[in-house]
Structure formats: C-alpha cells, structure tokens
Amino acid sequence: SYSFCTLLGVGITMVQQPYPEDEPKEPELPPNKIDRAVYALSLMRRRRYDLAIEKCTSILEENALDKQVWWIKTRCLTQKNWIDDTEMEDEGVAELLLDENAISGMPRPGTSFERPNTSGSQTSQAVRPSSATGRPQSGFLRPGTQSRPGTKSGTVESAFQGARPGSARPVTSAGRFVRLGTASMRSEKDGPFINVDRLDMKRYAQRPPLAKVLCDYILYHEHNPMKALELGAEATKVMQYNDWWWKARLGKSLYQLGLYRDAEKQFKSSLKNQSMVVTRLELGKVYHKLDQPLTALELFEKGSELHPSDTHLLLASARVHEHLNNQDTAVSYYKQVLALDSSNSEAIACLASNHFYDDQPEIALRLYRRLLQMGVTNTELWSNLGLCCFYASQYDMTLSCFERALTLASDDNMADTWFNIGQIAIGIGDLGLAHQAFKVAISVDSNHAESFNNLGILELRKQNVDQARSNFHTASRLNPHIHEPLFNGGLLAFKLGDFQEAYTLTMKALEQYPEHTESLELRKQLRKHFTAV
C-alpha cells in the first residue's frame, strides 16, 4: 500500500529589516550661533539628509558658486539614494534575451550554477523543501538568490514575474534604477540639481574631490552609467591610471551597462592597485553573471587571506556554496562568520534553518531566540519559532507564536503562515482546522502550490477524487520543482486505473527528486504491469 505525500512545514525565509524612518526634524539654530555650511555638514554626518539639503539649497540661492556647499548637497543627495549594490539582483527580460555571453552547454556538476551538485552532503528534498523557483530553502532572503539559472526561473516567462508568481518585475534589472531616478527628479521643484548632459567632464576630472562626488551622484542619483563611464575615463587619465577608486567606478559603470568582460578587466586592474573588499564583491558579481562560481570562490578565498577579519567575503563564499548545494561547506563558512561577528543575522538565520531541516529543532530554536533577543521581530521569525516549538514538543508555545506571526503578517507572507498553521493542525489531528487554514492560504495567494497539494490530500480523505486530482494538477503547474504533487497525482491515477498518466507523472516526479523511494517503487510496479500486458 502507498501513502500520499504531504509537504513538511516550510520554515519561512528570513527577510532583512528596513532601516527606521528619519527622526523628527531638529529645530533650526540661529545664524549667529554657527556657520550655515558647517551646520549643513554636521547634519549630513548625522544622516539628516533632508534638512541638510534644505540648508544647502538656501545657501546656494544666495551664492550658486559656493563649491563647498555644492559638495555637501551633492553628497547628501547621493547618500539619500544610496543602495548596497554589492548584492546580486534578479535578472530581467532584457538580460535573458540580449545576453551574448557564451556559457558551456554541458558543464560538470558543481562547476556551474546551471548544474549544481546533485549528490553529496546536501539535505534530502524530502526534508528540505524547494522554493517556488526550484532552490532549496536557504533561511535568508537575499537579492538574486531566489532564482537559479537553468530552471524555470531562468526563462523569459518567469522573468515577467517576481519572486512570487503574479508579482511584477522590471524589464531589466536596471529598470528600478530608472524609476528611482525619475522619482527623485520629480521631487525637486526646479528640476534636477545638476544637469548631467551639459557638464564638461574633462574640466571636472581635473578636480578629484569634486569629480568623485559627482561620479557617485551620477551613478546613484541620476542612474546614468554612460555619463559616469565618461567621467571615470577622463579622471583615470588625469590620475595616470594609478587610482583604484576610479577603476572600480569604471567597472561598476560597465557592469550596469552589461559589459561584464570589460568590467572584469577594470576590477582586476583596481585590485592590483589596492586590495579592497568592496571591489572583490563586485568582481564576484561579474563572475556570477558569467556563471563562473569556482572563480568567484577562489577570488573570495584570496580576499579572506588578505582581510581575515572581514565577514562580507566569508558570507559571499557561503552564498556561492549554498547556491551549488554544498550545504556542509556553507555551514562551515557561516560558523566562521559568527566567530567574527556573533550578531550577524544572516549567518544565524541560515544556521537555524539548516539545523531545523537536519532534524535538530532544539538548536534551531536557540538560534531563532537569539535573533529575537537582537531585536528582530517579524512574521518569518515568529513562524519559524512556532515550527521549532512544535517539532521540539513544546506545544504550549506553538499557537502563541503563530498568533504573533499573524498579527505581523502582510499579504506577502500571510499564505506561508497559514500553510504552516495547517501543517500544525495536521500534526495534532485537527483536519478541519487544517482544511480551513489551507483554504485561507489559497485565498490570500492563489499561486501557493504547497497549499493546493495538501488540500488535495484532505479532499481525497473526503472521497472527493475529482477535486483532489484538480488540486494536484494545479500544484504541479504552479510549482513544477516540487515532487509531492506529481507523485500524489501519479499514485491517484494508478489507483484509478489510468496507468499511462500514472507513469508520466511518476517519471516527472523522479526528474525533480531521483531518490524518492515511493516514486521508484511505483515506477517498478507500473513497469511490471506494462510487461504483463
């Protein structure tokens, strides 16, 4: 006899906390107490950018040629729109259609993001579920890690979708830069502060302090890599090709333009002049785009030898290993990060997720409690605490954790929370609550494949065969990377006598999880039946 597969409780991936909003405005100081330019500089250092911009604007209205105030305002506008671009970003439609970089069609397993390791120390798919894009749950949500080349996430169809199917994604990865730049220009009454198209780049390149501030302004506020490339080329000539900073900015501009090979040359030249952690991280992004994970790992390891106390390179190595399904190696890097920085939320969340899927919920509970003590409070953390409490047999704390998670939940994570509540209800035998929880999850997110799969099993227990088959089909269509709905559909077809459909679905399930014991046994029985016929 065979039993249908239900999905385990899915630990929700941790998300990064946004920075708190700016504090209320400080009262203005009388002009006779402090110089207005010094006060604006003080506000900039305290990250009170809006108030500093107002002060600088009032000064520039009186004297438009005041260079020090121009420098302060330019720097404030840049810092206000600054983003951490050392992380990966999702690929858009243009990157997939217009990418001319040649990648090996048959790479060896473990040497390419196209073919990660399929054997070794990674956790079984029966224990560690996959996300909607086919990647194992990593424990921490990072830009670019929710998609994997070579799967459905690397197709044009999925490029029009977000991390969750049905959400929007820009046509290019730089599309969000264009929208941010347009919004920043619209917020200024008299148009942009600096008209970049009318600047004489050669003249500004002769003044390095102003040129550096202007280059960052063009990249992060105007989002115009072509002009930044023009300014960087002129400034590099002035510095006689010996300034690492300008070479790094040239590489950043070329990367945003999609010229990865040229960007690689600039970043390498910058590292020859000065070994910087940020430059290595940006060069690692280039290798990620070129599908060269081993080269990126070698780069990060050399950087860790030169900067032994820096955690960013260790985290970058751990992410690459996790992307290649080298879970044990990634865990060792996360432990090294915690040895240097015991409050690193990414390392703690990933270690907790790994211990949970390794059937060690007690250790995972301790790590998630550590995040709670650090001040992290969101839906994902409370859901994971509830799951750890349930599997650690601390049932009195489980429902209270999920109640707290529901109070903090939004439309993006409400479905996962209700799905986990349904799993808890199945564990305690309350099938009515489980059925309601999965229904609520589907009503919040109509593309939640895991809820459709488990709801199909509950419908089957009520003898609603047609509804169960429909749910299994919907789940496999929404998320083709999970094997449970494929096997469940195949097993149901086998019991109904539709052997051809059962064989087709079983083979699809084995494509996603070749070591699934029940699917292998069902295929064996089907082959015996076909041979007898």
N, C-alpha and C positions, 0 to 999 in steps of 0.2 A: 504494500500500500504506500502511496505517496502523500505527502502533505504539502500544502501550498506555502509559498514563501512570503513572509511579511518583512517589511523593512525595519531595521533596528531604529531606535530613537536617534535621530540625527542631531549631533551637537552643532549648534549654530555657530558659524564662524564669527569671531570677534571682529569688531569694526573699530577704527581709530576714532578717538574722541575729538570733536571740534574744539577749537580754542574758544574760551569765554569771550563774550562781547566786550567791547570797549567800556571802560568805566565812564561815569558821568563827567561832563566837561569841567575842567578846573576854572575857577574864577580868574579873570584876566588881571595881570599885575599892572600897576600904574607905570607909564613910560619912564618916569624919573627914577624908578627903583632899579631897573635892569634894562640893558640894551635889548631891543626887539629881536635882532638877529641871534643874539646869544640865547634869548628865551626860546626862539623857534628851534634852535639847535638842541636845547635841553628837552623840549617836547619831543623831538624826533628820537632822541636817545631813550626816552621813556615810552616810546611807541605810541604816542598820542598824535598819530599822523594827521587826522582831520584838522585838529586845532593848529598844528604846525603849518599845514598848507594854507589855512586862513591867514595866519600871521605873515607868511611869506608873500601871499598874494597882495596883502595890503601894503607891504614894503615895496614890492615890485611896481605897484601902481604909481608910487612916488618916484622911483628910480629903476627903470627897466634894465639898466646895465649893471646892476649890483650882482657880481658873479658869485659871491659867497651865498647870498640868499637864493640865487638861481640854483646853485649846487644843492642847498638844503631842500628846496621844494622838489627838485628832480629826484633826489634820493628818497624823499617821503612818498612820492607817487610810485616809485619803483617798489619800495618795501610794502606799500599797501596792497599791491597786486602780485607780490612775490609768491611763487609756488615752489614746492620741493620737486624739481624735475629730475632728481636722481633716481626716481622710481619709474617702473615701466608703465606704459599706458596701453589701453585697448586699441586694437587695430581697427581702422575704418574700412569702408568700401574701397576708397582710392588706393590704400596701401595694398589691398589684396589684388586689385585689378591691374595696377600700374607698377607693381614691384618687378623690377628687371634683374634682381639678384638671383644668380643661379645657385640652387641648392641641390645636393646629391639626392637622386631619386630613391636609392636603396641604402640608406645609412645603417651602420651597425647599431644594434640596441645599446643604449647608454651613451652614444656619442652625438645624439641629436634630439632636439625637442620633438621632432617628428616621430621618433621611436624611442620612448623612454624604456627603462628596464622593465621587462615582464616577468622576471624571476629574480629571486634573491631574498632580501630581508624585508621587503615592504609588506604591510599588513594586508591580509586577505580582503578581497572585495566583499566577501560575505560578512565581514565585521566592520570594515571602514567603508562607508558608502561614498559614492561619487556625487559631485555637484551636477548642476544642470548642463555644464559644459564638458563633462567627462573626466574632470580632475578629481582625485581623492580630496576629501575634506582636509584642509590644511590647518584649520584652527584660527587663522587670522586673515582677514580680508585685506588684500593689497592690490593696488592698481596693476592690471595686466596679468595677474595670476589666475584669474577666473576663466581664462581662455587658453587653449592649448593648440598649437599648430598641428595639422594632420587630423583633427577631429572635426566634428560639426561646427565647433567654434571658429575654425579657420576657413570657413566658407563664406561666400558673399551673402548667402541667405541669413546667416547668423550675424553678419556684420551690420545688418539693418536693425538688429535687436540689441538690447542691453545685456547686463549680467543676468537679468531675469527676463525670459521671453515676454515680449509685449511692450517693453520699455524702449525708449528712443536712444539712438546713438548717433553722433555726428558722422557725416560722410567721410571725413578724415579725422585722424587723431588730433590734428591742429584746428579742427573746427571749433572746439571750445575756446581756443585762444582768440579766434576772430570774434566770437560773441562777447568774450570778456573785454576785448579792446573796444568794440563798438559801444558797449555799455559805459565804459569809463569815459569815452569821448562825449557821450550824450549827457553825462552828469555835469559837465563843465559848461557854464553859461555862454562863454565867448568862444567855444570850440576848443580844440586841443591846445595844451600848454605849449608844446613845441611842434612846429610844422616840420616833420622829418624830411619830407620830399624837397624842401627848399634849403636844407643845410649843406654847407660846404664841408665835406668830410675831411678833406686834406687840411683845412685850417684847424678843425677841432683835433685832428690827430697830432698836431704839434703841441697840444696841451694835455698831457697824460691824465692829470686829475679830473679834468672836465670830460675828457674822452671816455674814461672808464664809467663814470656815472651815466653819461649819455648812452653808452652801449647797453648797459643794463636796462635803462629806461626804454630803449627801442625794443629789446627782447621781451621784457616782462610787462610793459605797459602798452606799447604800441603793437607788439607781437608782429614785427616786421623783420624776419630774419635776413631778407635780402639787403636791407639798409645796414643792419648790424654786420653782415659779412663785408660790405663795402668799407665801413668804418674800421673794422678789425684788420682788413688787408692793408689799409693806409697806416694804421698805428703800428702794425708789425714791422713795416718798412722803417718807420721812424725809430723804433726800438732795436733795429738791426737784427731782427729775428732771434732775440735772446730773452724775450719776456714770455714766461709760461702762461701768464694770465690771458694775454691776447690770443695765444694759440688755442687755449681752452675755449675761449669765446668763439673763435672761428670754428672749432669742432662742434660746439653747440648749435651754431647757426646752420652749419652743413647738415647736422643731424635732423634739425627741424625741416630742412628742405628735402630730406630723403636721400641725400648723397652720403651713404654710410661708409663707403670706402675712402672717400676724401676726408670724412670726419675722423675715421680711424687714424689716418696719417697725421692729422693735426693733434689729436690726443696723444699719440705716441711721441711726437716731437715735443709736446708740452711736458710729458713725463721725463724726457731726457734732461730738460732744463731744471725741473723741480718735481719731486715725487709728492703728489697731493692726493688725499683720499677721494675728494670730490671728482677729480679727473679720472681716477680709476673706476669709480662707479659709473661715470658717464661713458667711459670706454666699454665697460661691461654691458651697458645698454646697447651699444653698437653691435657687440658680439651676439647679444641675444637676438637682435633683429636679423643678423646674418646666420643664425642657427649654428653657433659655434660654442656650445656650453663648456666643453673641455678647455678651450682657450680662455674663456671667461674665468673658469675656476683657477687656472694657472696664474692669471693676472691677479686675482684676489689673494691667492696664497703668497705671491711675492710681496703684495702690498701689506699683508698681515705681518710678514717678517720685518718690513721696514717700519710699520706702525703697530707694534704689538699690543698697545693699549686701546686701540680703536675698535669699536664694536660694529661699525657700519659694514666693514669688509667681511667680518665673520657672518653677519646677517645675510649679506649678499650671497656668500658661499652656501649658506644653509638653504636659501631660497632656490638656488640652482639645483642642489642635490634633491630637494623636495620635489622640484619640477621633473627631475629624472627618476622619481620613485625610489631614491636611495634614502629611505626613511631613517635607518640607523645612523648613517653618516650625518644627516641633517640634525638629528637629535644631539649628536656629539657637539656640533657647532653651536646649537642653542645653549647647551650647558656651558660652553666656553664663554658665550656672551653673558650668561648670568654670573659667571665667576668674576667678570669685569664690571658688570652693571646689574646688580641684584634687583633693580626695579624696571627692567626692560619688559614692557607689557607684551610685545610681540613674542619674545622668547618664552615667557611664562605661559601665554595662551597656547602656543604651538606644542610645548611640552605637555601641558594639561590635556590637550586633545589627543596627543599620542598615547599617553598613559590610559586615557579613557578607552580608546579603541584596542589597547593591549590588555583589556580586562583588569585594569587597576583603578577603579573609580575612586578609591580612598585617596590615592596620591593625587589624582586629578582634582578632587575636592579641596585638598590642601592648597593646591596652586591657584584654583579659582578664588578661594578665600583670600589668598594673598592679593589678587587683583582687587577684590572688594575692599581690603584694607588700604590699598593705594588710592582709593577714591574713585575707581571705575564703577559706574553703575549704569547699566543699560539692559535692554531686553535680552541680548545674547548672553550676557554673563549670568543673569538670573535663570534663564532657561537651562544653561549648562549646569548650574548649581543644582537645579531641580532634578536633572537626569542623573547626576553623580550621586545625589542623596538617595534616589530610588534604587539604583543598582548597587549602592552600598548598604541597602536595607535600612536606611534612615527615613522611613515612610512618613514620619510626623512632619518633617521639614519639606517634603516634596511639593505638596499642594501650595504651601505658603510661598515657596519660591516662584511657582508658576503664576500665582496671583500677582506677585510683584512684577513679574515679567509682562503680564497682560496690561497692567496699568501703565507701563512704559512703552508698550508696543506701538508701532506705526504700521502703515499699510505695507511697507517693505518687508517686515519680519513677523507680521501677525500670523501669516499662514504657517510658517515654520513652528511658531509657538503652539498653535492649536494642533498641529500634527504631532508634536511631542506630547501634548496632553492626551491625545488619542492613544499614543503608544503606552503611556502610563495606565490609561483606562483598560487597555487590553491586558497589561501585566497584572492588574488586580481583578480581572474578570468582569468588569463592568462594560459589556459590549454595547449597551445602549448609549452610555456616555461617549464611548469610542466612535460610534456611528455619528453622533451629533458633532463631535469635535472635527472629524474628517469632513463633514458637510460644511461646517463653518470655514475650515481651511480652504475648501474649494470655492466657497462664495467670496472669500477675500482675494484669492489668487486662482483664477480659473486655469492656470498653467502649472499647478502643483502636481507633478506626476506621482510623487510618493503617496499623496493622499488618495488619488484615484486607485492606485494599486491596492492599498489596504482596504479601501472602501469596497473594492471588488470582492475581496475575500469575505467581508462581512455580508455582502449581498448574497454570496454563494451559500453561506450558512443559513440564510433565509430562503433558500431554494429559488432565488431569482437568477437563473442561469443567464438569460439574455442580458440583464443589467450588469452582471459580473463580467461577461465577455466584453461588453462595451467599455467597461471601466478599464480592463486590462489593455484593450486596444488603444484607448485614449492615453493611458500612462506610457505605453511604449512609443507612441507617436510624439508625445511631449518631451520625453527624455529617452532617447534611444541608447544611452550609455549605461543604463541600469538593467541588470539581467532578470530581476524578480518578475516584472510584468510579462516579459517574454516567456519565462518558464511557466508562470501561472497560466498564461493563455495556452501554451502548448499542452500542459497537463489537463486543462479543462477540455481541449479539443480531443485529446487521447481518450478521456473518459466518455466523451460523447460519440466516439467512433470516427471522428474526422482525422484519420492518421496522417494524411498528406499535410494538412495545416499544422498538426502537432509536430511533425518532423521539421517543417520550415521554421517554426517559432523556436524549437529546441536548438537548431543549428545557429540561429541568430543569438540566442542566449549564450551559447558556447563561444561565439565570437567575442562577446563582451567579457565573459568570465570562463576561460577554457578549463579551469579546475573545479567547476561547480559539480559536485558529486551527484546530486539529484538529476541534473541535466544529462550527465554522462550515462546514468542508469536508464533514464527514459529513452535516450537515443539507442541504447543497446536493445531495449525491449521493442522499439519500433523497427529496428533492423531485423530482429528475429521474426517479427510479424511479416515484414515485406518478403523475407526469404521464404517463409512458409507459404505465402500466397503465390 
